[in-house]
Amino acid sequence: MNKIRSIHQLKAEKKRLEEEQASLERKLRDQWTSLKKAVRPGQKEKDISEDNADRTSTVFAKSAMQAGLSWLAAKLADRAGDKLAGIFTRKK
């Protein structure tokens, strides 16, 4: 902090500090509220039930994506195997 040389600088610094204090108090209040919600009895079960509803649709999508990608990988491996077999059989 710089040396305050006038009343205007003092007022400006006081205003800055009051704004910073208000900001920190808001942040503390928000964090306290979120902590109270996280620790509330029954909140964990509510979160789990909401997650399960979301998971139902995502599980299906992930399964379909995994099946598609494994099919694609098998096709690519077959083609690569055929090309490599062709290369090695020509050289003999």
ZAMARRO-676557 format. One record per atom (N, C-alpha, C): residue in three letters; chain; atom name; y, z, x. Coordinates in nm, 2 decimals, m for minus. Each point is the difference from the previous one (the first is absolute). Layout:
<gudo residuo="ALA" cadena="A" atomo="CA" v="Y" w="Z" u="X"/>
...
//
This chain:
<gudo residuo="MET" cadena="A" atomo="N" v="m0.12" w="0.00" u="0.08"/>
<gudo residuo="MET" cadena="A" atomo="CA" v="0.12" w="0.00" u="m0.08"/>
<gudo residuo="MET" cadena="A" atomo="C" v="0.12" w="0.00" u="0.09"/>
<gudo residuo="ASN" cadena="A" atomo="N" v="0.10" w="m0.08" u="m0.03"/>
<gudo residuo="ASN" cadena="A" atomo="CA" v="0.12" w="m0.01" u="0.07"/>
<gudo residuo="ASN" cadena="A" atomo="C" v="0.10" w="0.11" u="m0.03"/>
<gudo residuo="LYS" cadena="A" atomo="N" v="0.09" w="0.02" u="0.09"/>
<gudo residuo="LYS" cadena="A" atomo="CA" v="0.10" w="0.11" u="m0.03"/>
<gudo residuo="LYS" cadena="A" atomo="C" v="0.10" w="m0.05" u="m0.11"/>
<gudo residuo="ILE" cadena="A" atomo="N" v="0.02" w="0.09" u="m0.09"/>
<gudo residuo="ILE" cadena="A" atomo="CA" v="0.09" w="m0.03" u="m0.12"/>
<gudo residuo="ILE" cadena="A" atomo="C" v="0.14" w="0.03" u="0.04"/>
<gudo residuo="ARG" cadena="A" atomo="N" v="0.09" w="m0.10" u="m0.01"/>
<gudo residuo="ARG" cadena="A" atomo="CA" v="0.13" w="0.02" u="0.05"/>
<gudo residuo="ARG" cadena="A" atomo="C" v="0.11" w="0.00" u="m0.11"/>
<gudo residuo="SER" cadena="A" atomo="N" v="m0.05" w="m0.03" u="m0.13"/>
<gudo residuo="SER" cadena="A" atomo="CA" v="0.10" w="0.00" u="m0.11"/>
<gudo residuo="SER" cadena="A" atomo="C" v="m0.06" w="0.05" u="m0.12"/>
<gudo residuo="ILE" cadena="A" atomo="N" v="0.08" w="0.03" u="m0.10"/>
<gudo residuo="ILE" cadena="A" atomo="CA" v="m0.05" w="0.05" u="m0.13"/>
<gudo residuo="ILE" cadena="A" atomo="C" v="m0.07" w="m0.11" u="m0.07"/>
<gudo residuo="HIS" cadena="A" atomo="N" v="0.04" w="m0.13" u="0.02"/>
<gudo residuo="HIS" cadena="A" atomo="CA" v="m0.07" w="m0.11" u="m0.07"/>
<gudo residuo="HIS" cadena="A" atomo="C" v="m0.14" w="m0.01" u="0.06"/>
<gudo residuo="GLN" cadena="A" atomo="N" v="m0.02" w="0.01" u="0.13"/>
<gudo residuo="GLN" cadena="A" atomo="CA" v="m0.13" w="0.00" u="0.06"/>
<gudo residuo="GLN" cadena="A" atomo="C" v="m0.09" w="0.11" u="m0.05"/>
<gudo residuo="LEU" cadena="A" atomo="N" v="0.06" w="0.12" u="m0.02"/>
<gudo residuo="LEU" cadena="A" atomo="CA" v="m0.07" w="0.12" u="m0.05"/>
<gudo residuo="LEU" cadena="A" atomo="C" v="m0.05" w="m0.03" u="m0.14"/>
<gudo residuo="LYS" cadena="A" atomo="N" v="0.09" w="m0.05" u="m0.09"/>
<gudo residuo="LYS" cadena="A" atomo="CA" v="m0.04" w="m0.03" u="m0.14"/>
<gudo residuo="LYS" cadena="A" atomo="C" v="m0.11" w="m0.11" u="0.00"/>
<gudo residuo="ALA" cadena="A" atomo="N" v="0.01" w="m0.10" u="0.08"/>
<gudo residuo="ALA" cadena="A" atomo="CA" v="m0.10" w="m0.11" u="0.00"/>
<gudo residuo="ALA" cadena="A" atomo="C" v="m0.13" w="0.06" u="0.05"/>
<gudo residuo="GLU" cadena="A" atomo="N" v="0.00" w="0.08" u="0.10"/>
<gudo residuo="GLU" cadena="A" atomo="CA" v="m0.13" w="0.06" u="0.05"/>
<gudo residuo="GLU" cadena="A" atomo="C" v="m0.06" w="0.09" u="m0.11"/>
<gudo residuo="LYS" cadena="A" atomo="N" v="0.09" w="0.08" u="m0.07"/>
<gudo residuo="LYS" cadena="A" atomo="CA" v="m0.05" w="0.09" u="m0.11"/>
<gudo residuo="LYS" cadena="A" atomo="C" v="m0.06" w="m0.08" u="m0.11"/>
<gudo residuo="LYS" cadena="A" atomo="N" v="0.06" w="m0.12" u="m0.03"/>
<gudo residuo="LYS" cadena="A" atomo="CA" v="m0.05" w="m0.08" u="m0.11"/>
<gudo residuo="LYS" cadena="A" atomo="C" v="m0.14" w="m0.06" u="0.05"/>
<gudo residuo="ARG" cadena="A" atomo="N" v="m0.01" w="m0.05" u="0.12"/>
<gudo residuo="ARG" cadena="A" atomo="CA" v="m0.12" w="m0.05" u="0.05"/>
<gudo residuo="ARG" cadena="A" atomo="C" v="m0.11" w="0.10" u="0.00"/>
<gudo residuo="LEU" cadena="A" atomo="N" v="0.03" w="0.12" u="0.04"/>
<gudo residuo="LEU" cadena="A" atomo="CA" v="m0.10" w="0.11" u="0.00"/>
<gudo residuo="LEU" cadena="A" atomo="C" v="m0.05" w="0.03" u="m0.14"/>
<gudo residuo="GLU" cadena="A" atomo="N" v="0.10" w="0.01" u="m0.10"/>
<gudo residuo="GLU" cadena="A" atomo="CA" v="m0.04" w="0.03" u="m0.14"/>
<gudo residuo="GLU" cadena="A" atomo="C" v="m0.09" w="m0.11" u="m0.05"/>
<gudo residuo="GLU" cadena="A" atomo="N" v="0.03" w="m0.13" u="0.03"/>
<gudo residuo="GLU" cadena="A" atomo="CA" v="m0.08" w="m0.11" u="m0.05"/>
<gudo residuo="GLU" cadena="A" atomo="C" v="m0.14" w="0.01" u="0.06"/>
<gudo residuo="GLU" cadena="A" atomo="N" v="m0.01" w="0.03" u="0.13"/>
<gudo residuo="GLU" cadena="A" atomo="CA" v="m0.13" w="0.01" u="0.07"/>
<gudo residuo="GLU" cadena="A" atomo="C" v="m0.08" w="0.11" u="m0.06"/>
<gudo residuo="GLN" cadena="A" atomo="N" v="0.07" w="0.12" u="m0.03"/>
<gudo residuo="GLN" cadena="A" atomo="CA" v="m0.07" w="0.11" u="m0.06"/>
<gudo residuo="GLN" cadena="A" atomo="C" v="m0.05" w="m0.04" u="m0.14"/>
<gudo residuo="ALA" cadena="A" atomo="N" v="0.08" w="m0.07" u="m0.08"/>
<gudo residuo="ALA" cadena="A" atomo="CA" v="m0.05" w="m0.04" u="m0.14"/>
<gudo residuo="ALA" cadena="A" atomo="C" v="m0.12" w="m0.10" u="0.01"/>
<gudo residuo="SER" cadena="A" atomo="N" v="0.01" w="m0.08" u="0.10"/>
<gudo residuo="SER" cadena="A" atomo="CA" v="m0.11" w="m0.10" u="0.02"/>
<gudo residuo="SER" cadena="A" atomo="C" v="m0.13" w="0.08" u="0.04"/>
<gudo residuo="LEU" cadena="A" atomo="N" v="0.01" w="0.09" u="0.09"/>
<gudo residuo="LEU" cadena="A" atomo="CA" v="m0.12" w="0.08" u="0.04"/>
<gudo residuo="LEU" cadena="A" atomo="C" v="m0.05" w="0.08" u="m0.12"/>
<gudo residuo="GLU" cadena="A" atomo="N" v="0.09" w="0.06" u="m0.08"/>
<gudo residuo="GLU" cadena="A" atomo="CA" v="m0.05" w="0.07" u="m0.11"/>
<gudo residuo="GLU" cadena="A" atomo="C" v="m0.07" w="m0.08" u="m0.10"/>
<gudo residuo="ARG" cadena="A" atomo="N" v="0.05" w="m0.12" u="m0.03"/>
<gudo residuo="ARG" cadena="A" atomo="CA" v="m0.07" w="m0.10" u="m0.09"/>
<gudo residuo="ARG" cadena="A" atomo="C" v="m0.14" w="m0.03" u="0.06"/>
<gudo residuo="LYS" cadena="A" atomo="N" v="m0.01" w="m0.03" u="0.13"/>
<gudo residuo="LYS" cadena="A" atomo="CA" v="m0.12" w="m0.03" u="0.06"/>
<gudo residuo="LYS" cadena="A" atomo="C" v="m0.10" w="0.12" u="m0.01"/>
<gudo residuo="LEU" cadena="A" atomo="N" v="0.05" w="0.12" u="0.02"/>
<gudo residuo="LEU" cadena="A" atomo="CA" v="m0.09" w="0.12" u="m0.01"/>
<gudo residuo="LEU" cadena="A" atomo="C" v="m0.04" w="0.01" u="m0.14"/>
<gudo residuo="ARG" cadena="A" atomo="N" v="0.08" w="m0.02" u="m0.10"/>
<gudo residuo="ARG" cadena="A" atomo="CA" v="m0.03" w="0.02" u="m0.14"/>
<gudo residuo="ARG" cadena="A" atomo="C" v="m0.11" w="m0.11" u="m0.04"/>
<gudo residuo="ASP" cadena="A" atomo="N" v="0.02" w="m0.12" u="0.05"/>
<gudo residuo="ASP" cadena="A" atomo="CA" v="m0.10" w="m0.10" u="m0.04"/>
<gudo residuo="ASP" cadena="A" atomo="C" v="m0.14" w="0.03" u="0.07"/>
<gudo residuo="GLN" cadena="A" atomo="N" v="0.00" w="0.05" u="0.12"/>
<gudo residuo="GLN" cadena="A" atomo="CA" v="m0.12" w="0.03" u="0.07"/>
<gudo residuo="GLN" cadena="A" atomo="C" v="m0.07" w="0.12" u="m0.07"/>
<gudo residuo="TRP" cadena="A" atomo="N" v="0.08" w="0.10" u="m0.05"/>
<gudo residuo="TRP" cadena="A" atomo="CA" v="m0.06" w="0.11" u="m0.06"/>
<gudo residuo="TRP" cadena="A" atomo="C" v="m0.06" w="m0.04" u="m0.14"/>
<gudo residuo="THR" cadena="A" atomo="N" v="0.07" w="m0.09" u="m0.07"/>
<gudo residuo="THR" cadena="A" atomo="CA" v="m0.06" w="m0.05" u="m0.13"/>
<gudo residuo="THR" cadena="A" atomo="C" v="m0.13" w="m0.07" u="0.02"/>
<gudo residuo="SER" cadena="A" atomo="N" v="0.00" w="m0.09" u="0.11"/>
<gudo residuo="SER" cadena="A" atomo="CA" v="m0.13" w="m0.07" u="0.02"/>
<gudo residuo="SER" cadena="A" atomo="C" v="m0.11" w="0.09" u="0.05"/>
<gudo residuo="LEU" cadena="A" atomo="N" v="0.03" w="0.11" u="0.07"/>
<gudo residuo="LEU" cadena="A" atomo="CA" v="m0.10" w="0.09" u="0.04"/>
<gudo residuo="LEU" cadena="A" atomo="C" v="m0.05" w="0.08" u="m0.12"/>
<gudo residuo="LYS" cadena="A" atomo="N" v="0.09" w="0.04" u="m0.09"/>
<gudo residuo="LYS" cadena="A" atomo="CA" v="m0.05" w="0.07" u="m0.12"/>
<gudo residuo="LYS" cadena="A" atomo="C" v="m0.09" w="m0.09" u="m0.09"/>
<gudo residuo="LYS" cadena="A" atomo="N" v="0.03" w="m0.13" u="m0.01"/>
<gudo residuo="LYS" cadena="A" atomo="CA" v="m0.08" w="m0.09" u="m0.07"/>
<gudo residuo="LYS" cadena="A" atomo="C" v="m0.14" w="m0.02" u="0.06"/>
<gudo residuo="ALA" cadena="A" atomo="N" v="0.00" w="0.00" u="0.14"/>
<gudo residuo="ALA" cadena="A" atomo="CA" v="m0.13" w="m0.03" u="0.07"/>
<gudo residuo="ALA" cadena="A" atomo="C" v="m0.09" w="0.13" u="m0.01"/>
<gudo residuo="VAL" cadena="A" atomo="N" v="0.06" w="0.11" u="m0.01"/>
<gudo residuo="VAL" cadena="A" atomo="CA" v="m0.08" w="0.13" u="0.00"/>
<gudo residuo="VAL" cadena="A" atomo="C" v="m0.04" w="0.04" u="m0.14"/>
<gudo residuo="ARG" cadena="A" atomo="N" v="0.06" w="m0.06" u="m0.10"/>
<gudo residuo="ARG" cadena="A" atomo="CA" v="m0.02" w="0.04" u="m0.14"/>
<gudo residuo="ARG" cadena="A" atomo="C" v="m0.15" w="m0.01" u="m0.04"/>
<gudo residuo="PRO" cadena="A" atomo="N" v="m0.06" w="0.10" u="m0.06"/>
<gudo residuo="PRO" cadena="A" atomo="CA" v="m0.14" w="m0.01" u="m0.04"/>
<gudo residuo="PRO" cadena="A" atomo="C" v="m0.02" w="m0.12" u="m0.10"/>
<gudo residuo="GLY" cadena="A" atomo="N" v="m0.11" w="m0.07" u="0.02"/>
<gudo residuo="GLY" cadena="A" atomo="CA" v="m0.03" w="m0.11" u="m0.09"/>
<gudo residuo="GLY" cadena="A" atomo="C" v="0.06" w="m0.13" u="0.05"/>
<gudo residuo="GLN" cadena="A" atomo="N" v="0.09" w="0.01" u="0.09"/>
<gudo residuo="GLN" cadena="A" atomo="CA" v="0.07" w="m0.13" u="0.05"/>
<gudo residuo="GLN" cadena="A" atomo="C" v="m0.10" w="m0.08" u="0.07"/>
<gudo residuo="LYS" cadena="A" atomo="N" v="m0.09" w="0.06" u="0.08"/>
<gudo residuo="LYS" cadena="A" atomo="CA" v="m0.10" w="m0.08" u="0.08"/>
<gudo residuo="LYS" cadena="A" atomo="C" v="m0.09" w="m0.08" u="m0.10"/>
<gudo residuo="GLU" cadena="A" atomo="N" v="m0.04" w="0.07" u="m0.10"/>
<gudo residuo="GLU" cadena="A" atomo="CA" v="m0.09" w="m0.07" u="m0.10"/>
<gudo residuo="GLU" cadena="A" atomo="C" v="0.07" w="m0.12" u="m0.07"/>
<gudo residuo="LYS" cadena="A" atomo="N" v="0.13" w="0.02" u="m0.02"/>
<gudo residuo="LYS" cadena="A" atomo="CA" v="0.08" w="m0.10" u="m0.07"/>
<gudo residuo="LYS" cadena="A" atomo="C" v="0.01" w="m0.12" u="0.10"/>
<gudo residuo="ASP" cadena="A" atomo="N" v="0.03" w="0.03" u="0.13"/>
<gudo residuo="ASP" cadena="A" atomo="CA" v="0.01" w="m0.11" u="0.10"/>
<gudo residuo="ASP" cadena="A" atomo="C" v="m0.13" w="m0.07" u="0.01"/>
<gudo residuo="ILE" cadena="A" atomo="N" v="m0.11" w="0.07" u="0.00"/>
<gudo residuo="ILE" cadena="A" atomo="CA" v="m0.13" w="m0.06" u="0.02"/>
<gudo residuo="ILE" cadena="A" atomo="C" v="m0.03" w="m0.09" u="m0.12"/>
<gudo residuo="SER" cadena="A" atomo="N" v="0.03" w="0.04" u="m0.12"/>
<gudo residuo="SER" cadena="A" atomo="CA" v="m0.03" w="m0.08" u="m0.12"/>
<gudo residuo="SER" cadena="A" atomo="C" v="0.09" w="m0.13" u="0.00"/>
<gudo residuo="GLU" cadena="A" atomo="N" v="0.12" w="0.01" u="0.05"/>
<gudo residuo="GLU" cadena="A" atomo="CA" v="0.09" w="m0.12" u="0.00"/>
<gudo residuo="GLU" cadena="A" atomo="C" v="m0.06" w="m0.09" u="0.11"/>
<gudo residuo="ASP" cadena="A" atomo="N" v="m0.04" w="0.05" u="0.11"/>
<gudo residuo="ASP" cadena="A" atomo="CA" v="m0.06" w="m0.08" u="0.11"/>
<gudo residuo="ASP" cadena="A" atomo="C" v="m0.12" w="m0.07" u="m0.04"/>
<gudo residuo="ASN" cadena="A" atomo="N" v="m0.09" w="0.07" u="m0.08"/>
<gudo residuo="ASN" cadena="A" atomo="CA" v="m0.12" w="m0.07" u="m0.05"/>
<gudo residuo="ASN" cadena="A" atomo="C" v="0.03" w="m0.11" u="m0.09"/>
<gudo residuo="ALA" cadena="A" atomo="N" v="0.10" w="0.01" u="m0.08"/>
<gudo residuo="ALA" cadena="A" atomo="CA" v="0.04" w="m0.12" u="m0.09"/>
<gudo residuo="ALA" cadena="A" atomo="C" v="0.04" w="m0.12" u="0.08"/>
<gudo residuo="ASP" cadena="A" atomo="N" v="0.08" w="0.03" u="0.11"/>
<gudo residuo="ASP" cadena="A" atomo="CA" v="0.04" w="m0.11" u="0.09"/>
<gudo residuo="ASP" cadena="A" atomo="C" v="m0.11" w="m0.05" u="0.08"/>
<gudo residuo="ARG" cadena="A" atomo="N" v="m0.09" w="0.08" u="0.04"/>
<gudo residuo="ARG" cadena="A" atomo="CA" v="m0.11" w="m0.04" u="0.08"/>
<gudo residuo="ARG" cadena="A" atomo="C" v="m0.10" w="m0.09" u="m0.07"/>
<gudo residuo="THR" cadena="A" atomo="N" v="m0.02" w="0.01" u="m0.13"/>
<gudo residuo="THR" cadena="A" atomo="CA" v="m0.09" w="m0.08" u="m0.07"/>
<gudo residuo="THR" cadena="A" atomo="C" v="0.03" w="m0.15" u="0.01"/>
<gudo residuo="SER" cadena="A" atomo="N" v="0.13" w="m0.03" u="m0.01"/>
<gudo residuo="SER" cadena="A" atomo="CA" v="0.04" w="m0.14" u="0.01"/>
<gudo residuo="SER" cadena="A" atomo="C" v="m0.01" w="m0.05" u="0.15"/>
<gudo residuo="THR" cadena="A" atomo="N" v="0.04" w="0.09" u="0.09"/>
<gudo residuo="THR" cadena="A" atomo="CA" v="0.00" w="m0.04" u="0.14"/>
<gudo residuo="THR" cadena="A" atomo="C" v="m0.14" w="m0.01" u="0.06"/>
<gudo residuo="VAL" cadena="A" atomo="N" v="m0.09" w="0.08" u="m0.05"/>
<gudo residuo="VAL" cadena="A" atomo="CA" v="m0.14" w="0.00" u="0.05"/>
<gudo residuo="VAL" cadena="A" atomo="C" v="m0.06" w="m0.14" u="m0.03"/>
<gudo residuo="PHE" cadena="A" atomo="N" v="0.03" w="m0.05" u="m0.13"/>
<gudo residuo="PHE" cadena="A" atomo="CA" v="m0.06" w="m0.13" u="m0.03"/>
<gudo residuo="PHE" cadena="A" atomo="C" v="0.07" w="m0.11" u="0.08"/>
<gudo residuo="ALA" cadena="A" atomo="N" v="0.13" w="0.01" u="0.02"/>
<gudo residuo="ALA" cadena="A" atomo="CA" v="0.06" w="m0.10" u="0.08"/>
<gudo residuo="ALA" cadena="A" atomo="C" v="m0.05" w="0.00" u="0.15"/>
<gudo residuo="LYS" cadena="A" atomo="N" v="m0.01" w="0.12" u="0.05"/>
<gudo residuo="LYS" cadena="A" atomo="CA" v="m0.05" w="0.01" u="0.14"/>
<gudo residuo="LYS" cadena="A" atomo="C" v="m0.14" w="m0.05" u="0.01"/>
<gudo residuo="SER" cadena="A" atomo="N" v="m0.09" w="0.03" u="m0.10"/>
<gudo residuo="SER" cadena="A" atomo="CA" v="m0.14" w="m0.05" u="0.01"/>
<gudo residuo="SER" cadena="A" atomo="C" v="0.00" w="m0.15" u="m0.01"/>
<gudo residuo="ALA" cadena="A" atomo="N" v="0.08" w="m0.06" u="m0.09"/>
<gudo residuo="ALA" cadena="A" atomo="CA" v="0.00" w="m0.14" u="m0.01"/>
<gudo residuo="ALA" cadena="A" atomo="C" v="0.06" w="m0.07" u="0.13"/>
<gudo residuo="MET" cadena="A" atomo="N" v="0.10" w="0.06" u="0.06"/>
<gudo residuo="MET" cadena="A" atomo="CA" v="0.05" w="m0.05" u="0.12"/>
<gudo residuo="MET" cadena="A" atomo="C" v="m0.10" w="0.01" u="0.11"/>
<gudo residuo="GLN" cadena="A" atomo="N" v="m0.07" w="0.11" u="0.01"/>
<gudo residuo="GLN" cadena="A" atomo="CA" v="m0.10" w="0.02" u="0.11"/>
<gudo residuo="GLN" cadena="A" atomo="C" v="m0.11" w="m0.10" u="m0.02"/>
<gudo residuo="ALA" cadena="A" atomo="N" v="m0.05" w="m0.02" u="m0.12"/>
<gudo residuo="ALA" cadena="A" atomo="CA" v="m0.10" w="m0.10" u="m0.03"/>
<gudo residuo="ALA" cadena="A" atomo="C" v="0.04" w="m0.14" u="0.04"/>
<gudo residuo="GLY" cadena="A" atomo="N" v="0.12" w="m0.04" u="m0.03"/>
<gudo residuo="GLY" cadena="A" atomo="CA" v="0.06" w="m0.13" u="0.03"/>
<gudo residuo="GLY" cadena="A" atomo="C" v="0.01" w="m0.02" u="0.15"/>
<gudo residuo="LEU" cadena="A" atomo="N" v="0.05" w="0.10" u="0.07"/>
<gudo residuo="LEU" cadena="A" atomo="CA" v="0.02" w="m0.01" u="0.14"/>
<gudo residuo="LEU" cadena="A" atomo="C" v="m0.14" w="0.00" u="0.08"/>
<gudo residuo="SER" cadena="A" atomo="N" v="m0.09" w="0.08" u="m0.05"/>
<gudo residuo="SER" cadena="A" atomo="CA" v="m0.13" w="m0.01" u="0.06"/>
<gudo residuo="SER" cadena="A" atomo="C" v="m0.07" w="m0.14" u="m0.02"/>
<gudo residuo="TRP" cadena="A" atomo="N" v="0.02" w="m0.05" u="m0.12"/>
<gudo residuo="TRP" cadena="A" atomo="CA" v="m0.06" w="m0.14" u="m0.02"/>
<gudo residuo="TRP" cadena="A" atomo="C" v="0.07" w="m0.10" u="0.09"/>
<gudo residuo="LEU" cadena="A" atomo="N" v="0.13" w="0.01" u="0.01"/>
<gudo residuo="LEU" cadena="A" atomo="CA" v="0.08" w="m0.09" u="0.09"/>
<gudo residuo="LEU" cadena="A" atomo="C" v="m0.05" w="0.02" u="0.15"/>
<gudo residuo="ALA" cadena="A" atomo="N" v="m0.01" w="0.12" u="0.04"/>
<gudo residuo="ALA" cadena="A" atomo="CA" v="m0.05" w="0.02" u="0.14"/>
<gudo residuo="ALA" cadena="A" atomo="C" v="m0.13" w="m0.05" u="0.02"/>
<gudo residuo="ALA" cadena="A" atomo="N" v="m0.09" w="0.01" u="m0.09"/>
<gudo residuo="ALA" cadena="A" atomo="CA" v="m0.14" w="m0.06" u="0.01"/>
<gudo residuo="ALA" cadena="A" atomo="C" v="0.01" w="m0.15" u="0.01"/>
<gudo residuo="LYS" cadena="A" atomo="N" v="0.08" w="m0.06" u="m0.08"/>
<gudo residuo="LYS" cadena="A" atomo="CA" v="0.02" w="m0.15" u="0.00"/>
<gudo residuo="LYS" cadena="A" atomo="C" v="0.05" w="m0.04" u="0.14"/>
<gudo residuo="LEU" cadena="A" atomo="N" v="0.10" w="0.07" u="0.05"/>
<gudo residuo="LEU" cadena="A" atomo="CA" v="0.06" w="m0.04" u="0.13"/>
<gudo residuo="LEU" cadena="A" atomo="C" v="m0.10" w="0.02" u="0.11"/>
<gudo residuo="ALA" cadena="A" atomo="N" v="m0.08" w="0.11" u="m0.01"/>
<gudo residuo="ALA" cadena="A" atomo="CA" v="m0.10" w="0.02" u="0.11"/>
<gudo residuo="ALA" cadena="A" atomo="C" v="m0.10" w="m0.11" u="m0.01"/>
<gudo residuo="ASP" cadena="A" atomo="N" v="m0.04" w="m0.04" u="m0.12"/>
<gudo residuo="ASP" cadena="A" atomo="CA" v="m0.10" w="m0.11" u="m0.01"/>
<gudo residuo="ASP" cadena="A" atomo="C" v="0.05" w="m0.13" u="0.07"/>
<gudo residuo="ARG" cadena="A" atomo="N" v="0.13" w="m0.03" u="m0.04"/>
<gudo residuo="ARG" cadena="A" atomo="CA" v="0.05" w="m0.12" u="0.06"/>
<gudo residuo="ARG" cadena="A" atomo="C" v="0.02" w="0.01" u="0.15"/>
<gudo residuo="ALA" cadena="A" atomo="N" v="0.05" w="0.11" u="0.05"/>
<gudo residuo="ALA" cadena="A" atomo="CA" v="0.01" w="0.02" u="0.14"/>
<gudo residuo="ALA" cadena="A" atomo="C" v="m0.13" w="m0.01" u="0.07"/>
<gudo residuo="GLY" cadena="A" atomo="N" v="m0.10" w="0.06" u="m0.06"/>
<gudo residuo="GLY" cadena="A" atomo="CA" v="m0.14" w="m0.01" u="0.06"/>
<gudo residuo="GLY" cadena="A" atomo="C" v="m0.05" w="m0.14" u="0.00"/>
<gudo residuo="ASP" cadena="A" atomo="N" v="0.02" w="m0.08" u="m0.10"/>
<gudo residuo="ASP" cadena="A" atomo="CA" v="m0.04" w="m0.14" u="m0.01"/>
<gudo residuo="ASP" cadena="A" atomo="C" v="0.07" w="m0.08" u="0.11"/>
<gudo residuo="LYS" cadena="A" atomo="N" v="0.13" w="0.02" u="0.02"/>
<gudo residuo="LYS" cadena="A" atomo="CA" v="0.08" w="m0.07" u="0.10"/>
<gudo residuo="LYS" cadena="A" atomo="C" v="m0.05" w="0.04" u="0.14"/>
<gudo residuo="LEU" cadena="A" atomo="N" v="m0.02" w="0.13" u="0.02"/>
<gudo residuo="LEU" cadena="A" atomo="CA" v="m0.05" w="0.04" u="0.14"/>
<gudo residuo="LEU" cadena="A" atomo="C" v="m0.14" w="m0.06" u="0.02"/>
<gudo residuo="ALA" cadena="A" atomo="N" v="m0.08" w="0.01" u="m0.10"/>
<gudo residuo="ALA" cadena="A" atomo="CA" v="m0.14" w="m0.06" u="0.02"/>
<gudo residuo="ALA" cadena="A" atomo="C" v="0.01" w="m0.15" u="0.03"/>
<gudo residuo="GLY" cadena="A" atomo="N" v="0.09" w="m0.07" u="m0.06"/>
<gudo residuo="GLY" cadena="A" atomo="CA" v="0.02" w="m0.14" u="0.02"/>
<gudo residuo="GLY" cadena="A" atomo="C" v="0.04" w="m0.03" u="0.14"/>
<gudo residuo="ILE" cadena="A" atomo="N" v="0.09" w="0.09" u="0.05"/>
<gudo residuo="ILE" cadena="A" atomo="CA" v="0.06" w="m0.02" u="0.14"/>
<gudo residuo="ILE" cadena="A" atomo="C" v="m0.11" w="0.02" u="0.10"/>
<gudo residuo="PHE" cadena="A" atomo="N" v="m0.08" w="0.11" u="m0.02"/>
<gudo residuo="PHE" cadena="A" atomo="CA" v="m0.10" w="0.03" u="0.10"/>
<gudo residuo="PHE" cadena="A" atomo="C" v="m0.12" w="m0.09" u="0.00"/>
<gudo residuo="THR" cadena="A" atomo="N" v="m0.03" w="m0.06" u="m0.12"/>
<gudo residuo="THR" cadena="A" atomo="CA" v="m0.11" w="m0.09" u="m0.01"/>
<gudo residuo="THR" cadena="A" atomo="C" v="0.03" w="m0.14" u="0.06"/>
<gudo residuo="ARG" cadena="A" atomo="N" v="0.13" w="m0.04" u="0.00"/>
<gudo residuo="ARG" cadena="A" atomo="CA" v="0.04" w="m0.12" u="0.06"/>
<gudo residuo="ARG" cadena="A" atomo="C" v="m0.01" w="0.00" u="0.15"/>
<gudo residuo="LYS" cadena="A" atomo="N" v="0.03" w="0.11" u="0.06"/>
<gudo residuo="LYS" cadena="A" atomo="CA" v="0.00" w="0.01" u="0.15"/>
<gudo residuo="LYS" cadena="A" atomo="C" v="m0.13" w="0.00" u="0.06"/>
<gudo residuo="LYS" cadena="A" atomo="N" v="m0.11" w="0.03" u="m0.07"/>
<gudo residuo="LYS" cadena="A" atomo="CA" v="m0.13" w="0.00" u="0.06"/>
<gudo residuo="LYS" cadena="A" atomo="C" v="m0.06" w="m0.13" u="0.02"/>
//
